[in-house]
Amino acid sequence: MRRSPPRTIVLTSIATASTDGVSKPARPAAQRLEGLQALRGLAALLVLVLHATQFASGFGGFMAPAADAIAALGVIGVDIFFVLSGVVISILLRRNAVRPEAPGGFLFRRAAKLLPTFWVTLLLMLLLPAAPDADNSLASLFAQPLSLLLLAKQNAHPVGWTLLFEAHFYIIAALALCFGVRATNVMLGWVPVQVVAVVLVAAGLLPALPFLQPISLELCAGLLIGTLALSRPLPAPGLVAIGALALIAAVCGLVPIAVSTADLIRPLVLGVPAALLVYAMLSLDAAGWRPPRLAVWLGEISYSLYMWHLPVLMVLAVAMLGLMQQAPAVAILYGGLGMGLSVTVAAGAHRWIEAPVVAWANRVTRRVAKA
């Protein structure tokens, strides 16, 4: 594997980091932060494997131990997503210093990325039988109408709760953009405010607002990691990666599956390994490492995969109800079909829903900026 000498990650290479509506000028492949994109794909795959195994255990009781063993590893995929989202925010804010963006345009592009896929998959979850631990009644949805804009919690789409945290941080980032070239410093100044608010909520001294749960601190960690990566070389990617993998192994063996977003311990036992993995991938990107193309492609469709896999698994479970014989063969068939169909549907949804809407939003904001 050929690597170039470690270097500081510069803004032009950061701007190609993801498909989240960030512009993609032509750059050498090694500068496109493909490691981060691959890690995003891994995180989505971990969540998919977690849910596919849990559903498959309903078709074959022998799968239950496997579901328990995979659960902790699958859960950490969410924590990786949170840290990565913080890095993306740092990228977008630093780019603002070179090419200023209006706060409204920023929020419009982020909404175009998140909302259409959320709305379509939410509609499917409302039409399907309720997922485990979910409430897909219209009464529940109408009780929180702001949830349709990701400004309140909804209970119909079991993975949709994570978008509430992203939306909260995007709003804070938009406010930071009002300060122009000082946007990054303003956003960094928000980090201690968020930390104090989370601690006060945990202590019962502030209302338990959903976006002030301890897991939100992982977004703060990503923001700090991304800002650091933009300003100085990143050392020892191999050592960081080994340490992160060792921590994940320890977490999967020792941490109860029931660690929730409201537990103060979660950012430590799950957030720290996730942050180390993200830091390691940034280091590898800076060193010129190129992950397999398939892993990068999974990263490109990761948001669609994250949002679409549950509706796909639910539809498949309904279709296979007649085969539910508590048989190992049926469970294995369900798990394989469920993961394959989820990736296939997500690829189509990314191509025909997510990517076109994001491209349209980029064109609109460019036209408005030139007007």
KARA-V721648 format. One record per helix or strand. SS is the DSSP state (~ for helix, > for strand). FROM is the first residue (numbers start at 0). LEN is the number of residues. If there is no record, write none. Layout:
SS:FROM:LEN  SS:FROM:LEN
This chain:
~:10:4  ~:28:3  ~:33:23  ~:60:38  ~:102:25  ~:137:5  ~:144:5  ~:160:17  ~:179:23  ~:209:3  ~:213:18  ~:236:18  ~:265:21  ~:292:8  ~:301:18  ~:320:3  ~:327:43
